[in-house]
């Protein structure tokens, strides 16, 4: 497995944990939380694809 991909997975988990704390603070709905996670995953995949493209 590529080390860059492992790093992205770790960053995604860290981001999800931080976003959960922020979601509780701002009282975001589950739809907004899911939308932010989808945008983050797509952005990370695009960045990873740029590095390996």
Backbone torsions as a table, in degrees:
resi	resn	phi	psi	omega
1	UNK	NA	141.3	-177.6
2	UNK	-69.7	136.9	-179.1
3	UNK	-65.7	-32.8	177.4
4	UNK	-63.9	-37.5	179.1
5	UNK	-68.5	-39.5	177.1
6	UNK	-62.1	-42.2	177.9
7	UNK	-62.5	-41.1	178.6
8	UNK	-64.1	-38.2	177.5
9	UNK	-64.5	-43.0	177.7
10	UNK	-61.7	-44.6	178.4
11	UNK	-63.6	-37.0	178.1
12	UNK	-63.6	-42.0	178.6
13	UNK	-65.9	-41.7	177.6
14	UNK	-63.2	-43.0	178.6
15	UNK	-62.9	-41.6	179.7
16	UNK	-63.2	-40.3	179.1
17	UNK	-64.6	-46.3	179.2
18	UNK	-65.5	-39.8	-180.0
19	UNK	-65.0	-33.7	177.5
20	UNK	-64.5	-39.9	176.2
21	UNK	-64.4	-43.5	179.8
22	UNK	-66.0	-38.7	179.8
23	UNK	-60.8	-40.9	178.9
24	UNK	-66.6	-37.4	-178.9
25	UNK	-68.3	-43.9	-176.8
26	UNK	-93.2	-2.8	-179.9
27	UNK	57.6	49.6	178.7
28	UNK	-73.8	148.6	177.7
29	UNK	-77.2	160.5	177.5
30	UNK	-59.9	-31.0	179.1
31	UNK	-67.0	-43.7	178.3
32	UNK	-64.4	-41.5	178.6
33	UNK	-61.3	-45.5	178.0
34	UNK	-63.8	-39.8	178.5
35	UNK	-62.7	-42.5	178.1
36	UNK	-64.5	-40.6	179.8
37	UNK	-65.7	-40.4	179.0
38	UNK	-63.6	-44.7	178.2
39	UNK	-61.1	-41.7	179.5
40	UNK	-63.5	-45.4	-178.8
41	UNK	-63.6	-43.7	179.0
42	UNK	-63.2	-43.2	179.2
43	UNK	-62.3	-43.5	-180.0
44	UNK	-65.6	-39.0	177.7
45	UNK	-66.0	-38.1	177.1
46	UNK	-65.0	-42.5	178.3
47	UNK	-63.6	-44.3	179.0
48	UNK	-63.5	-39.8	178.6
49	UNK	-66.0	-35.6	177.8
50	UNK	-64.4	-36.9	-179.1
51	UNK	-72.7	-25.7	-176.9
52	UNK	-111.5	8.5	-176.0
53	UNK	-89.4	NA	NA
